[in-house]
Amino acid sequence: MSHTSRLSPPFGSLIDRQQPIHFRFEKRNYEGFAGDNIASALAANQQWLLSRSFKYHRPRGVLTMAGQDANSMIQLPSDPNALADRVAISDGLEVMGQNYSGSLNRDSGALLGLFSRFLPVGFYYKAFFKPRGIWEKWAPLIRKKAGLGVINQDYQSEYYDKQYQFYDVAVIGAGPAGLSAALQAAKTGAEVLLVDENASLGGSLNYSRLDAEGIAARELRQQLVAEVEASANITAMTSATCNGWFADNWLPIICGKRLYKVRAKQTILCVGSLEQQAVFHNNDLPGVIMSSAAQRLMHLYGVRPGKTAVVVTGNNEGYATALDLLDAGVQVKAIVDLRQQPEYNEIAQYALSKGLEVKTGYAVYAANKDRSGLHLGSVEVREIISQGVCAASGETIACDTLCMSVGYTPTYQLICQGGGQLSYDDDSSMFTLTNCPDNCQIAGSVNSHWQLGDVIADAQRAAIIATNELGLSTQALPDAITLSQHQGPNFGWPIFAHPKGKEFVDFDEDLQIADIINATRDGYEHVQLVKRYSTCGMGPSQGRHSALATARLVAAATNKTVAQTGVTTARPPFSAEHLAHSAGRSFYPAQRSNMHYRHLEAGAQMLQAGAWYRPAYYGTTNQRESSINNEVKNVRNNVGLVDVSTLGGLEVRGPDAAEFLNRFYTFAFLKQPVGKARYALLTNEAGVVIDDGVACRFSEQHYYVTATTGGVGNVYQSMLKWNAQWRLDVDIANVTSAYSAVNIAGPNARKVLAKLCSDIDLGSEAFPYMGVREGTVAGIAARVIRVGFVGELGYEVHIPQHCGEALWDALIDAGAEFSIKPFGIEAQRILRLEKGHIIIGQDTDAMSNPTEVNMAWAIAKKKPFFVGGRSIQELNKAPLKRCQVGFVVNDLNAPIPLESHLVLDGDRMTGRVTSCNYSPTLNKPLGLAFVEPDQAEAGSHFKIKSSGGVMVDAMVVELPFYDPETQRQEL
Amino acid sequence: MPFGLLKYGLNSEYPAQHHFSPATELKKHYDVVIIGAGGHGTGIAYHLAKYHGITNVAVLEKSYLGSGNTARNTAVIRSNYLTEEGVTFYRESVKLWQDLSNEFNYNVMMENRGQLTLAHSDAAIRSFRWRAEVNQHMGVRSELIDRQQIAEMVPNLNMSEDSRFPIMAGLWHADGATARHDAVAWGYAKGACERGVELHQLTEVEDIEVTGGRVTAVKTNRGRIECGCVVQAVAGASSVVAKMAGIPLPIHSYPLQAMVTQPYKPILTPHVSSPHLHVYTHQTSRGEFVIGGGSDPYPLYNTRATLDQRESLTAAALELFPFLAQARMLRQWAGTTDMTPDYSPIMGLSPVENYYLDAGWGTWGFKATPICGKTMAELVATKKVPEIIKPFELERFYKFEQINEAGATAASH
């Protein structure tokens, strides 16, 4: 295709005419240049229609050319709702329009627009639900219509990452204000970050016309950018969006596939302003564009916006646009100036001298389609009689382009996220901003300055405030720039209702003037309610082009001022961002014990416990049952080895160590002898059991306390929290990851350990049950604890983390002659169940007090205080509501109850199973269950609702099931 | 096209009907003052007016109608709780939800899309089985389902065994639903105002006068009102308002954040939640993905959004649905959740004789809206606490009779 619309240099500053790029749109081939985005390249090929709108499927195309509107959202293969005026073209890129049925040009979905008068604001609240049940039929139909682009569900993850950065001053926006602020700040030696979301530094200096000849802006840009580039302490980022403002200048900046998390001591927001549309009939037709969009097309991309144009303006900038259009060879049919008595500046005077037709005090009342029905063909121009009201008739001017220059809103989003307040100045008809945080300045047009000299002075002043604040400079602060006496760019009421409506206030949501007004008439008067009821501002551009017109309309309709009416809350992000950016690389760390690979070598099936991997059992999945049972039997008959490195380990040291534990855990610790371990049960303030472990006293002032794998994080946090109140003289450290640990258990445990340990007397009297010793095992410094979780003679051996594998190997070797075998968590669960030991979190729940779970013995009766003590005291005054019992299922044909199956008494839920397994030692299913106290007597029976609703009979038995005299662990 | 809409197209003048009482002066006295015009406050007013004939009622709202957590919640409706008291209560609420649009003649767009909660550990499976067993026993549709059933139900869910936390099972709750959250307050407020209730927006309660153990008046920024009784329904500020009446509540308030993407064509029907990853999501009827998770780690009365939460929520969402990487986040916001020690609400009587509590709504207030309106109105009208809310009395914290729903609440909403 030929580039009939391309202009010659100096137009097209961003494109490289030597580098053609071929891409496809709607399955047709197009050519653009390096530097083009999708919208500019298509515009160069006269393709203005890009997509269809959300509700009425109206044809939409270029509006801002700044990546700020939803009209130019298109579909890329793995990027729906992409902005055509933001995404650069690349060879082979496949681009499609969005949200149409049939074809982009002939969209059957557009028929809905014919019925728009039957779809008033909030119509879905008013209908579709009578008669009862009918909504269920409507909902899927309406739902099918919803949404814009199509998500590619076969998306292959791409690499996104994050980087932290720190600067003295971050300047957001690199227009004349941002460049000047950065340069001023850099002079003081500050490290400055300068960020701009556009491809080129300079902001409006790249495309706007500041003088009659149209050269001053480009000259100034060149000069400022050269200075910035020559400043070693300014880092400039282009195509980078500062997408939020969080407390203390915590700035997420997105550039490419990276999220920069920037902490700046001072931030200067020079984020400029967003041009606004005039509101009139068919103001959404492709060909109706912002003046600044026309200027960007010409100056940045060398694209002629059309052949014949009309400019509708409420300020002098429209005249500058008209001059640009003339320079680009566009026939300017008329300038429609909304103002009754314009105050012309030098540029406007110059435009007038070109003999352009100017219609003062006129409005564009309506836009009309061309023959294709998809583009602007003419505009209807009428005289303005009073605010928003036009004469009964006017004239029609044929044109293919309408440029709108009726005003701006400051780009208030980041500032309002930082707590800035938006107000409205009735004289200038502009939003104004106040109340920025102390470490955040605003400058330039966002601060209501429009004359270039004012903008630069304002920016330099902001930079001086920032660097003075940082102590980098001690400059006298120039007076604040008074707001210019020149007429501002905003026309107060560029809103013209039409009997046929379709004067769009919000393009994203297809909302017309009547929708906004009728929302207030229905009683939704607060601007937030207008938004929620009409959906105005809820769309992809978050009210960028609807907030101002909405505020004006709502104010007028509710007899309030625009300032009183305000706008809805600005929330992050500034621009819609891919979830990939904030997600970054998937970062869920995994914890593996030092013996992890030994388990794998031994054929372990691993399970996850929090972030840890633990061996469930050793063997193939189809031999699960027999593997587990053999592991159990081997512990009972010979000796087994289990990796308990994941157990929590907490060091508590200091003169008050015993006192601390005495307050923290339920048991008594003050008189605990050195060399002994005590069971440590933890309750919360409500007296609920939340963790357990053993507290090993290695010296007067040193305890090593274990905690559950899943609980240690909370236990540690809780210890710190309490001691922040108690202020005891202890140091607390979570050393879980510093230790590897095994439990060697079974009748042969001592024999195995004895082979590897010569400096601890392992004799049953020298080292009794619940004793703790320090020594060496296999030459490795070890803490040895004699415990009995699984109900056999057993030792936990805790050693430095990195020695785990060596210890494991040594024990396996030494144990070979005693038939040592590793066992996993599943076997351990059965072993401890046979012994009647509970697992906190499985056999307890969020209401379990110690008495219910038969732990009353672990509560010290005489100590003055412990966490949860008072609650337990109170709880014990009332009769027990439930208790935990051991049960067996004698009917071997019954389905084995599963954990969490209910205990029923008739139809009443009276409890539940918390643990249940087939016991290879006792050859029957046994378990623990909560039951009501009157069901708890040994020998009595209760019913469990097992799988498939089968009622299974369970008999209560005394705990423990195995070795009731507890002789084996005390061998 | 429904006939109901014809009048809008055929009339030349928009047939506006003001849904709410236009702001008038405050009266000197109301029989009932309700503090808070969210779904709960307006629901109570509606039921008082419609079913108990009590219409000398003022609903006071410091901001705009439905501006608190009614506006900020993520619109999840479910009843798959854990305790008998909880299930009974929420089950009744879900029933009322089903009929709500026709009840108050306003479409709340209730959609029964179901809720799928994912288990990534055997501990979670145990806890889900418990819920499923209790729920089924009580007639709530809730079942434990396996990987294959999950894959059939949500074919685009990441079921990879190689993911960091593979999905092991799920709790499927067919009664799970969503609705247009704002519309609940609007529908109730409209129905209440039609029956004579006064809605006063931008009217902030600044103090509550209590004499001899009774409330006599409330002071607002617009003047003092005498009242027969007061109901507080101010989720997010429960302890602050109760304190004005001299009532301490066992509540810590935390921000709870959520976010929403741009609209996309529908690809996800049920609500999917992963307590382990602290994330849940569903696709709204507009096509947006709403993504939420756990509360912020520290208490705060501020509804700011944080970057940390954005990062962790999106990372977790992508673990479940990797293709959401290409979706664009549109907006991130927060509400304030009044967390109670047992993750259940505080409803009913208070130490002040004619001051009623509808508080402690943590992350479970939206789904309870209709049942709260009904039962709290009954309490105000009859001075008798309805059976179904008795377990949630404030006294329970003094009697060690908590209704602990911790296991059924974390990041599930």
Interface residues (C-beta under 8 A of the other chain):
Chain A: F54 S78 D79 P80 N81 F115 R117 F118 L119 P120 F123 Y124 Y125 K126 A127 F128 F129 K130 R132 W135 E136 W138 A139 I142 R143 K144 A146 G147 L148 G149 V150 I151 N152 Q153 D154 Y155 S157 E158 Y160 G244 F246 A247 W250 P252 K261 A514 N518 R521 D522 G523 Y524 H526 Q528 L529 R532 Y533 P540 Q542 T569 R571 P572 P573 A576 E577 H578 L579 A580 S582 A583 G584 S586 F587 Y588 A590 L607 Q608 A609 A686 G687 G710 G841 Q842 D845 A846 M847 S871 E874 L875 A878 L898 E899 S900 H901 L902 L904 M909 R912 K945
Chain B: M1 P2 G4 L5 L6 Y8 G9 Y14 A16 Q17 H18 H19 F20 P22 S63 Y64 L65 G66 S67 A71 E84 D99 S101 N102 Y106 N107 M109 M110 E111 N112 H120 S121 D122 A123 R126 S127 R129 W130 E133 V134 H137 N156 R164 F165 R180 D182 A183 W186 G187 K190 Q201 T261 Q262 P263 Y264 K265 P266 I267 T284 S285 R286 G287 R304 A305 T306 L307 R310 E311 T314 A315 A317 L318 E319 P322 F323 L324 A325 Q326 A327 R328 M329 L330 R331 Q332 W333 P341 D342 F400 Q402 N404 A406 G407
